[in-house]
């Protein structure tokens, strides 16, 4: 057993209000330069829809991620020889129009225009060419279902569902999906890079790009099934989300999580068995990848895990953080959080709690099972998004979310603790209360449990002299 540490995130879609507040600080800090205008390391999409870039989920078009063939697990876009033959022409690469051509406006014209009879106007200008352009797409073009009547039919999550029914006025549904790099355990972008510039940090699992080694072949862009690696057209290098690792090393959370007004994000570490990654990613059926992925997570409180971690040099403060990790609780213990498109076989480490709706039906319903089956958002759609079409884990998560609401209603409105509600979803009242505390009213230190970086002697940096500037370091 080879124990590795993975920094991870869980997002509660039941609370996301689609305000894009997470995207703005990320954009201002990490992509505020020439060549990165079209990049959004963190973006918020409205579902249903085809997203940014257009149809990023359609791997029959983009050939991202892994597939299981006769020879075992292999990249969907082909191996080294195949990629070498396409270094100068990659047909699977998204073009700029599939993201959007970034634009600005000639605001100075409003000030310097001469006196005239009509109000001066400004036209969009490309930030790439500087020429006037017609705007045809954007990073959140489908925000709040805008244009979904035209694009919704191409949403692959409608597989097995009559999309026309759920895009009609009376049956339409929506929820928000914030997206960022998944920092996968089995990253296809790293395996796709011919120059070896993409790598996964050994100490925390964050996937990064070595700008000195990158040669701009862009196979990482097409290899990533989530399309969260971007090509900087100015520098000729690939760029991506770095999980705000300079902040994490100081014990601070990511900018997107820190700025989230809905408090939907949870950041923590999990321990996993690196020796079993290939086994989990090679699960025979797509639906078996998620449970195999979950089995990789190691219980940080188990004596055998503690002993193995100590023998392999994992610091005590990292182990302590793993035992308090909200990610482990939400994904492994309570099975509320689920991975995004596990069928891509990259073993993603940004997980999602499915949205529960509508509130009125759940509050009035006495049968949690019936309430979940009658949600406005089809369970099948959520299953296609989060569990490769397997509805059972989604139903489990939704019923437990519904049980929290029903139990707290019995406690606060009726003045009694109804243990039968917890028992109906395989939990006890204490677990329900802990879930409520973490999902509804958790403090910052409970939502973000991040160990600081370690010195080579394995002591936390914040305990050493010379560390200053952060409250956690004092």
Secondary structure by P-SEA (a helix, b strand, c coil): cbbbbbbbbbbccccccccaaaaaaaaacccccccccccccbbbbcccccccccccccccccccbbbbcccccccccccaaaaaaacccccccccccccccccccccccccccccccccbbbbbbbcccccbbbbccccccccccccccccccccccccccccccccccccbbbbbbbbcccccccccccccccccccccccccbbbbbccccccccccccccccccccccccccccccccccaaaaaaaccccccccccccccbbbbbbbbcccaaaaaaacccccaaaaaaaaaccccccaaaaaaaaaacccaaaaaaaaacaaaaaccccccccccccccccccccccccccccaaaaaacccaaaaaaaccccaaaaaaacccccaaaaaaaaaaaaaaaaaaaaacccccccaaaaaaacccaaaaaaaaaaaccccccccccccccccccccccccccccccccccc
